[in-house]
């Protein structure tokens, strides 16, 4: 069982792990890949931690929590921004598909709360999904063989591209589809009988589509932005920074969704806000960010202090012929 499974699988009758153990699990899970070919994202960790909070009853802030921190972001009109993003995206040219034996390269920065510098993570994934290579920082290149498991939402890049190609490009049909699609289901919550609201599920799944290393077809990307504009509670802020320090626009779900929404305490005060960060001009995916605007408390202890943050950044990508090779 990995860190995400441990976090999400805790039962109400299980002994509560100490706060340092929970903090270590959260940080370690943020470093891991949810699926073998996906770069690290807050989606998985946020969903797992949310399930842990619901199932085990941990995570309620206590009295004395520090006040909210102003992060310097500025709210924008979600509908106007997302419709502009759709228009820009629809003008993009479709990306050519790699050969099955070629590799997708992705370089990511990951900034953990309280750490001074971001960690460099590099991934090479063969397009047919059979092999992957990983390098953490200045460490050695580690290559692995892999057999994708579609029944566990574990698709090869080629399989994921085929899935994207089948999605409807009409915003209304796309929105209806993602509200009921089993792909990327929050399985621990569903197994516990805790259904995810349809709008929250739609926002979360559309966010997953936008951050994939497989290019999203232009018409579909436009439909994703138009569908997001139809979801009540979607928030867009300017001035949101990724782990590389680049300033973009942040998209969040204000009513709460695992890993991509706003978390609140028992009094309704915002504790953390998770953003999907996009370039403010091209609307391409830059990374993810979580701002802890109040102390994040587990078992009565502060895990992440107000003003701290987690961020990732996609800084390079391309198609190469061998693992270890960099795009030209």
C-alpha positions in Angstrom: 0.0 0.0 0.0 1.5 3.4 -1.0 1.1 6.7 0.8 -2.0 7.8 -1.1 -3.8 4.5 -0.3 -2.8 4.8 3.4 -4.2 8.3 3.6 -7.4 7.6 1.8 -8.0 4.2 3.3 -8.1 5.1 7.0 -11.2 4.0 8.8 -13.1 5.7 11.6 -12.2 2.9 14.0 -8.5 2.9 13.1 -6.0 4.5 15.5 -5.2 8.1 14.4 -1.6 8.4 13.3 0.4 11.3 14.7 0.5 14.6 13.0 4.2 14.2 12.0 3.3 10.9 10.3 0.3 12.5 8.5 2.5 15.4 7.4 5.2 13.1 6.1 2.7 11.1 4.2 1.1 14.2 2.6 4.5 15.5 1.6 5.7 12.2 0.3 2.5 11.7 -1.6 2.8 15.1 -3.2 6.2 13.9 -4.7 4.7 10.7 -6.1 2.9 10.1 -9.4 -0.8 9.3 -9.1 -0.6 7.1 -12.2 2.6 5.8 -13.6 2.7 8.3 -16.5 1.3 11.4 -14.8 3.5 14.1 -13.4 2.9 14.9 -9.7 -0.3 16.7 -9.1 -2.4 18.0 -6.2 -5.4 16.2 -7.6 -4.5 12.8 -6.2 -3.2 14.1 -2.8 -6.1 16.5 -2.3 -8.6 13.7 -3.1 -6.8 11.3 -0.8 -6.5 13.7 2.1 -10.1 14.8 1.7 -11.2 11.2 1.9 -9.1 10.7 5.0 -10.6 13.8 6.6 -14.2 12.6 5.9 -13.7 9.0 6.9 -11.5 9.4 10.0 -12.9 12.7 11.2 -9.5 14.4 11.4 -8.6 17.8 10.1 -10.9 20.1 11.9 -9.1 23.4 12.8 -9.1 24.4 16.5 -9.6 27.7 18.2 -6.7 30.1 17.9 -6.1 29.5 14.2 -4.2 32.4 12.6 -6.2 34.8 10.5 -6.3 34.6 6.7 -3.3 35.7 4.7 -3.7 38.0 1.7 -1.8 36.3 -1.1 -1.8 39.2 -3.7 -4.2 37.5 -6.1 -7.0 39.5 -7.7 -10.4 37.9 -8.5 -11.5 38.1 -12.2 -14.7 37.3 -14.1 -14.6 33.5 -14.4 -17.0 33.5 -17.4 -15.1 36.1 -19.3 -11.7 34.6 -18.7 -12.8 31.0 -19.6 -14.6 32.1 -22.7 -11.5 34.0 -23.9 -9.4 30.9 -23.0 -11.7 28.8 -25.2 -11.4 31.1 -28.2 -7.6 31.1 -27.9 -7.4 27.3 -27.5 -9.6 26.7 -30.5 -7.1 28.5 -32.8 -4.2 26.1 -31.9 -3.1 23.6 -34.5 -3.5 19.9 -33.5 -0.3 18.3 -32.3 1.0 15.3 -34.3 0.9 11.9 -32.5 4.2 10.3 -31.6 5.2 6.9 -32.8 4.4 4.1 -30.3 8.1 3.6 -29.7 8.8 7.3 -29.0 9.0 8.8 -25.5 7.2 11.8 -24.0 9.5 13.9 -21.9 8.3 16.1 -19.0 10.3 18.2 -16.6 8.5 19.4 -13.5 9.5 21.6 -10.5 7.8 20.7 -7.1 7.9 23.2 -4.2 6.9 21.7 -0.8 5.6 23.9 2.0 8.4 25.3 4.1 11.2 24.2 1.7 13.4 26.9 0.3 13.9 25.4 -3.1 11.9 23.4 -5.6 12.8 19.8 -6.5 13.5 19.0 -10.2 11.7 15.9 -11.4 12.1 14.5 -15.0 10.0 11.8 -16.6 10.3 9.9 -19.9 7.3 7.8 -20.8 7.1 5.6 -23.8 4.0 6.4 -25.9 2.7 2.9 -25.8 3.0 2.9 -22.0 5.3 -0.1 -21.6 8.2 1.7 -20.1 9.0 4.8 -18.1 12.2 6.5 -16.9 12.5 8.9 -13.9 15.2 11.2 -12.6 14.9 13.1 -9.3 17.1 16.1 -9.1 20.7 15.2 -9.9 20.1 11.5 -9.2 20.5 8.6 -11.6 18.1 7.8 -14.4 15.8 4.9 -13.2 14.0 3.0 -15.9 11.0 0.8 -15.3 8.9 -1.6 -17.3 5.1 -1.2 -16.8 1.9 -2.8 -17.9 -1.0 -0.3 -18.0 -4.2 -1.3 -16.2 -7.2 0.4 -17.8 -9.5 -1.0 -15.2 -7.6 1.1 -12.6 -7.6 4.3 -14.7 -4.0 3.5 -15.5 -3.7 4.3 -19.2 -0.8 4.6 -21.6 -0.3 8.0 -23.2 -1.6 6.5 -26.4 -4.6 5.1 -24.6 -5.3 8.4 -22.9 -5.0 10.3 -26.3 -7.6 7.8 -27.7 -9.9 8.6 -24.7 -9.6 12.3 -25.2 -10.3 11.9 -29.0 -13.7 10.3 -28.1 -14.9 13.0 -25.8 -17.7 15.3 -27.0 -16.6 18.8 -28.1 -20.0 20.3 -27.4 -19.7 22.0 -24.0 -23.1 20.9 -22.7 -22.6 17.2 -23.7 -19.0 17.3 -22.3 -20.3 18.6 -19.0 -23.0 15.9 -18.8 -20.4 13.3 -19.7 -17.8 14.2 -17.0 -20.5 14.3 -14.3 -21.1 10.6 -14.8 -17.8 9.3 -16.2 -16.2 6.7 -13.9 -12.7 7.7 -15.1 -10.7 9.3 -12.3 -13.3 8.4 -9.8 -12.6 9.3 -6.1 -12.8 5.6 -5.3 -12.1 5.7 -1.5 -14.9 8.2 -1.0 -17.3 6.3 -3.2 -16.5 3.0 -1.5 -17.3 4.7 1.8 -20.7 5.7 0.5 -19.8 9.4 0.3 -20.8 10.6 -3.2 -19.1 13.5 -4.9 -21.4 16.3 -6.0 -21.8 16.3 -9.8 -20.4 19.9 -10.3 -17.4 19.2 -8.1 -16.8 16.0 -10.0 -17.1 17.8 -13.3 -14.6 20.5 -12.3 -12.1 17.9 -11.0 -12.2 15.7 -14.1 -12.0 18.6 -16.5 -8.9 19.8 -14.5 -7.4 16.4 -15.0 -7.8 16.7 -18.8 -6.1 20.1 -18.9 -3.0 18.9 -17.1 -2.1 15.8 -19.1 1.2 15.4 -20.9 -0.8 14.2 -23.9 -1.9 17.3 -25.8 -5.6 18.0 -25.7 -7.2 18.5 -29.2 -7.9 22.2 -29.7 -11.6 21.9 -30.1 -11.8 19.7 -27.0 -9.7 22.2 -25.0 -12.0 25.0 -26.0 -15.0 22.9 -25.0 -13.4 22.2 -21.6 -13.0 25.9 -20.9 -16.6 26.6 -22.0 -17.9 23.8 -19.8 -15.9 25.1 -16.8 -17.6 28.5 -17.4 -21.0 26.7 -16.9 -20.1 25.3 -13.5 -21.4 27.4 -10.6 -18.7 28.2 -8.0 -15.7 28.3 -10.4 -13.3 31.0 -9.3 -10.6 32.7 -11.4 -7.8 34.8 -9.8 -4.9 36.6 -11.5 -1.4 36.8 -9.9 -1.2 33.1 -9.0 2.4 31.9 -9.2 3.7 28.4 -10.0 6.8 26.7 -8.6 9.0 28.4 -11.2 7.7 31.8 -10.0 5.8 32.4 -13.2 2.6 34.5 -12.7 -0.6 33.2 -14.3 -4.3 32.8 -13.7 -5.5 30.4 -11.1 -8.7 28.4 -11.5 -10.4 26.9 -8.4 -13.7 25.5 -7.4 -15.0 27.6 -4.5 -17.5 25.1 -3.2 -14.8 22.4 -2.7 -13.6 19.5 -4.8 -10.8 17.0 -4.0 -7.5 18.6 -4.8 -8.8 21.4 -6.9 -11.1 23.3 -4.6 -11.4 25.5 -1.6 -11.2 23.8 1.8 -13.0 25.4 4.7 -13.2 24.9 8.5 -16.3 24.1 10.5 -17.1 27.8 10.7 -16.9 28.2 6.9 -13.6 30.1 6.9 -11.2 29.3 4.0 -8.3 27.3 5.1 -6.7 26.3 1.8 -7.4 27.1 -1.8 -6.1 24.8 -4.6 -5.5 26.3 -8.1 -5.0 25.0 -11.6 -2.5 27.6 -12.9 -2.6 28.6 -16.5 -0.6 31.0 -18.7 -2.5 34.3 -18.8 -1.9 34.7 -22.5 -1.9 31.2 -24.1 -4.0 29.5 -21.4 -1.7 26.5 -21.4 -1.2 24.5 -18.2 1.7 25.8 -16.0 1.2 23.9 -12.8 -0.8 23.6 -9.6 -0.7 25.6 -6.4 -2.2 25.3 -2.9 -2.2 28.4 -0.7 -2.7 27.8 3.0 -4.5 31.0 3.9 -5.1 29.8 7.5 -3.2 27.3 9.6 -3.9 23.8 8.4 -4.6 21.7 11.5 -4.8 17.9 11.9 -5.5 16.3 15.3 -5.3 19.8 16.9 -1.7 20.4 15.7 -0.7 22.9 13.0 0.7 20.9 9.9 1.0 23.8 7.5 1.1 27.4 8.7 -0.8 30.3 7.2 1.1 31.8 4.3 2.8 28.6 3.3 2.1 26.9 -0.1 2.7 23.9 -2.3 3.3 24.5 -6.0 4.3 22.6 -9.1 5.5 23.9 -12.5 5.7 22.3 -15.9 9.0 23.8 -17.3 9.8 21.6 -20.3 8.1 18.9 -22.5 8.6 17.2 -25.9 8.9 14.0 -27.8 12.2 12.1 -27.9 13.5 8.8 -29.2 15.2 7.4 -26.1 15.0 7.8 -22.3 17.5 10.3 -21.0 17.3 12.3 -24.3 16.2 15.9 -24.1 14.0 17.7 -26.7 15.9 19.7 -29.2 
